[in-house]
Amino acid sequence: MKLLKRILTWTALTIVVLAIGGLIIAWFVDSRQSDQELAEEFKGQRIQPTVHYYRVSNRHSNGTSRDEAPRTIRFIETPASPADSALPVVIFVHGAPSSLSFFNAFFKDTTLLNRARLVAVDRPGYGYSDYGRVETSIIRQAELLQPLIDRYKKAPYLMIVGSSYGGSVTARLAMNNPDYVDHVVFVSSALGPGLERTYPISYFADSPLIHWGVPPLLRLANDEKLAHRRALEAILPDWPKIRANITMLHGQRDELVYPTNVSFAQNHLVNARVKQFLLPENRHDIVFNKREYMTEIILNILTQREVKETVTAKSIAVKTKSNDTDRL
């Protein structure tokens, strides 16, 4: 009995020490890169992304003022020359905790760079988009990222790739822009209210006595996590507004964001064509461990789009020729 008690005591102490150590380390871990660090990251590449910022006012869409200061959003994009004006645009939206640097590997893939303009954004509160200033409303986050859609809405083809929590925001962007968003790729995305794991430590970390001591990056993610169900319920009625084509990638062993999110999306995307890829060996790690596979899927989507455009152009040409003959 004494031995069991001693084992339990040491186990509890070990857990406490590891938890405290993890928090201390987290205070010094920074998942974001400064503008200069990003420039160094892509130095020497033929196609290098450039950093941009924009500001969003504190006004509602109805013109009334919000009780908040304006927001700053940072994003990177690969440059466009006149010769690239016909290139499709792919926007990457990260999860939590993270930043736009989560997608650096895609911005180094020459095949992808030659086929599309790439864009990645720091979601509100992350990276250099007002770091530490949380926004738990998916509706508001989509409003803050709307200027990106406006910037690229004249692109011949607009695709958004949303990872984890970024998939929630991506869904809202697609709801708000059915005439501009052509394709959405959901990667390990949390879409259905309650279809994700919330660990007991999340509620403990949210207590008043503990919350102040949680590192900003983890605090952001935790605040979003605890408000996520309510935020997803707020957009629940608007799923039929999505008309973009949908591709879903999800790990069948994902214990953080459950694979049932795929069936949820299929049931609610009543006006969209959905294609799913369930990966039997993957957890919540697809962007890291299946990056090449993701790139292949994105390239296939772009190829199918190009084939359809070619077939359509040929059909129009044949029809026009036929009409001319009829007039003769």
LOBA-555922 format. One record per residue (C-alpha): z, x, y negated; residue in three letters. Coordinates in steps of 0.02 Angstrom, whole numbers, padded with zeros to 5 digits, always signed. Each point is the difference from the previous one (the first is absolute). Last residue first. Layout:
LOBA-555922
ZXYAla ...
***
This chain:
LOBA-555922
-04731-01214-01589Leu +00166-00086-00035Arg +00042+00001+00185Asp -00034+00187+00008Thr +00122+00033-00141Asp +00133-00103+00089Asn -00022+00102+00159Ser +00018+00163-00096Lys +00159-00063-00081Thr +00071-00052+00168Lys -00042+00168+00077Val +00084+00093-00144Ala +00154-00111+00005Ile +00017+00028+00188Ser -00018+00188-00022Lys +00137+00002-00134Ala +00114-00103+00112Thr -00026+00118+00147Val +00037+00150-00110Thr +00156-00082-00074Glu +00062-00045+00174Lys -00026+00178+00060Val +00094+00070-00150Glu +00148-00117+00030Arg +00003+00047+00182Gln +00005+00184-00050Thr +00143-00028-00123Leu +00102-00089+00133Ile -00039+00139+00123Asn +00056+00130-00127Leu +00166-00090-00024Ile +00024-00009+00189Ile -00038+00185+00021Glu +00121+00043-00139Thr +00137-00098+00086Met -00035+00092+00163Tyr +00006+00167-00090Glu +00169-00048-00075Arg +00072-00058+00165Lys +00163+00099+00005Asn +00051-00003-00182Phe -00077-00163-00061Val +00041-00082+00167Ile +00185+00041+00005Asp +00095-00164+00014His -00008+00009+00191Arg -00154+00048+00097Asn -00036+00006+00185Glu -00083-00170+00025Pro -00107+00001-00159Leu -00047-00178-00048Leu -00165-00004-00094Phe -00037-00169-00078Gln -00151-00082-00080Lys +00022-00149-00115Val -00132-00104-00088Arg +00077-00090-00147Ala +00024-00181-00052Asn +00142-00046+00117Val +00095+00162-00025Leu +00166-00083+00042His -00006+00000+00190Asn -00081+00171+00010Gln +00130+00070-00120Ala +00146-00063+00105Phe -00084+00066+00158Ser -00009+00173-00077Val +00177-00007-00071Asn +00057-00027+00179Thr -00024+00189+00020Pro +00173+00022-00079Tyr +00030+00106-00153Val +00139+00121+00046Leu -00011-00003+00189Glu -00185+00043+00008Asp -00038+00024+00184Arg -00159-00104-00006Gln -00059+00106-00146Gly -00101-00097-00129His -00171+00012-00077Leu -00072-00158-00078Met -00174-00022-00073Thr -00033-00147-00116Ile -00159-00062-00083Asn +00038-00070-00172Ala +00023-00186-00027Arg +00186-00004-00040Ile +00047-00161-00089Lys +00063-00076+00164Pro +00149+00120-00008Trp +00063-00079-00161Asp +00141-00113+00064Pro +00099+00149+00071Leu +00003+00101-00161Ile +00182-00041-00045Ala +00053+00011+00183Glu -00054+00182-00001Leu +00115+00039-00149Ala +00145-00092+00082Arg -00021+00100+00159Arg -00020+00163-00095His +00156-00008-00108Ala +00107+00106+00116Leu -00143+00119+00036Lys -00051+00021-00182Glu +00177+00047-00049Asp +00009+00118+00148Asn -00163+00087-00043Ala +00053+00027-00180Leu +00173+00058+00051Arg -00076+00124+00123Leu -00104+00080-00138Leu +00142-00007-00126Pro +00128+00087+00113Pro +00143-00117+00052Val +00163+00036-00093Gly -00013-00146-00121Trp -00024-00124+00143His +00159+00050+00092Ile +00139-00087-00097Leu -00108-00148-00049Pro -00059-00035+00178Ser -00186+00024+00027Asp +00022+00152+00112Ala +00103-00106+00121Phe -00137-00132+00004Tyr -00130+00132+00042Ser +00119+00081+00125Ile -00013-00158+00106Pro -00184+00041+00034Tyr -00135-00121-00056Thr -00141-00011+00126Arg -00160-00089-00045Glu -00080-00171+00027Leu +00121-00091-00116Gly -00134-00072-00114Pro -00172+00045+00070Gly -00106+00136-00080Leu +00078+00171+00033Ala -00150+00112+00028Ser -00018+00133+00134Ser -00170+00033-00080Val -00086-00151-00079Phe -00181+00037-00048Val -00069-00122-00128Val -00185-00027-00034His -00106-00076-00138Asp +00126-00016-00141Val -00091-00065-00155Tyr -00025-00188+00016Asp +00163-00030+00095Pro +00101+00091-00133Asn +00175-00074-00010Asn +00020-00026+00187Met -00072+00174+00034Ala +00125+00077-00121Leu +00139-00097+00087Arg -00051+00067+00170Ala -00005+00176-00071Thr +00179-00019-00061Val +00058-00047+00174Ser -00107+00138+00077Gly +00085+00126-00113Gly +00162-00046+00088Tyr -00075+00081+00158Ser -00167+00079-00050Ser -00132-00088-00104Gly -00183+00050-00002Val -00102-00092-00133Ile -00190-00009+00008Met -00118-00038-00144Leu -00190-00001+00021Tyr -00138+00011-00130Pro +00130+00051-00130Ala +00010-00121-00146Lys +00181-00042+00041Lys +00051+00182-00011Tyr +00102+00007-00161Arg +00053-00182+00011Asp +00069+00031+00174Ile +00096+00150-00065Leu +00063-00103-00148Pro +00074-00122+00129Gln +00127+00129+00060Leu +00141-00064-00112Leu -00043-00181+00042Glu +00006+00045+00185Ala +00174+00072-00023Gln +00052-00160-00090Arg -00053-00112+00145Ile +00078+00118+00126Ile +00166-00018-00092Ser +00125+00139+00036Thr -00041+00110-00149Glu +00108+00157-00006Val +00006+00124-00142Arg +00040+00161+00090Gly -00161+00089-00047Tyr -00090-00087-00142Asp -00170+00016+00087Ser +00014+00187+00027Tyr +00030-00008+00187Gly +00082-00168+00035Tyr +00074-00136-00110Gly -00159-00103-00010Pro -00122+00058+00136Arg -00074+00173-00024Asp -00187-00027+00020Val -00140+00072+00106Ala -00187-00010-00037Val -00149+00063+00100Leu -00182-00017-00052Arg -00101-00023+00158Ala -00122+00078+00125Arg +00002+00184-00045Asn +00189+00003-00017Leu +00017-00078+00172Leu -00102+00137+00082Thr +00086+00134-00104Thr +00175-00050+00056Asp +00117+00083-00125Lys +00043-00159-00096Phe +00043-00083+00165Phe +00129+00136+00035Ala +00087-00035-00165Asn +00043-00180+00049Phe +00190+00010-00004Phe -00020+00093-00166Ser -00017-00174-00080Leu +00188-00020+00020Ser +00127-00038+00136Ser +00158-00094+00048Pro -00070-00125+00030Ala -00184-00046+00026Gly -00158+00068-00078His -00152-00086-00078Val -00170+00084+00026Phe -00152-00062-00099Ile -00175+00025+00074Val -00148-00018-00118Val -00181-00020+00056Pro -00130+00122-00069Leu -00144-00071-00103Ala +00057+00085-00160Ser +00003+00169+00088Asp -00161+00067-00078Ala +00067-00042-00172Pro +00148+00112+00042Ser +00165-00065+00067Ala +00161+00100+00012Pro +00121-00018+00146Thr +00148-00104-00053Glu +00185+00026-00026Ile +00128-00128-00057Phe +00152-00012-00112Arg +00075-00162-00064Ile +00110-00019-00154Thr +00094-00162-00032Arg +00041-00082-00167Pro +00185-00035-00032Ala +00081-00155+00072Glu +00056-00175-00049Asp -00173-00070+00021Arg -00096-00070-00148Ser -00101-00161+00005Thr -00190+00010+00005Gly -00032-00110+00153Asn -00040+00154+00105Ser +00176+00061-00037His +00024+00139-00127Arg +00088+00166+00020Asn -00157+00102-00024Ser -00079+00107+00135Val -00034+00183-00037Arg -00128+00113+00081Tyr +00003+00174+00074Tyr -00135+00109+00075His -00010+00152+00114Val -00166+00072+00057Thr -00056+00019+00180Pro -00100+00155+00050Gln -00172-00003+00081Ile -00062+00176+00036Arg +00174+00052+00052Gln +00069+00165-00065Gly +00165-00071-00063Lys +00047-00163+00083Phe +00185+00032+00022Glu +00009+00108-00156Glu -00057-00146-00108Ala +00124-00112+00090Leu +00139+00123-00038Glu -00050+00000-00183Gln +00003-00190-00009Asp +00172+00001+00081Ser +00019-00036+00184Gln +00108-00135+00078Arg +00099-00004+00162Ser +00151+00083-00080Asp +00143+00057+00111Val +00151+00066-00096Phe +00104-00159-00002Trp -00059-00035+00178Ala +00088+00159+00060Ile +00167-00065-00063Ile -00032-00171+00078Leu -00045+00078+00168Gly +00156+00107-00003Gly +00108-00152-00033Ile -00082-00094+00144Ala +00010+00151+00115Leu +00184+00024-00041Val +00037-00184+00028Val -00094-00003+00166Ile +00089+00157+00058Thr +00170-00071-00049Leu -00036-00158+00100Ala -00054+00100+00152Thr +00153+00112-00015Trp +00115-00151-00004Thr -00090-00085+00145Leu +00013+00157+00106Ile +00185+00020-00039Arg +00035-00181+00045Lys -00094+00021+00164Leu +00099+00158+00040Leu +00164-00086-00042Lys -00044-00143+00119Met 
***
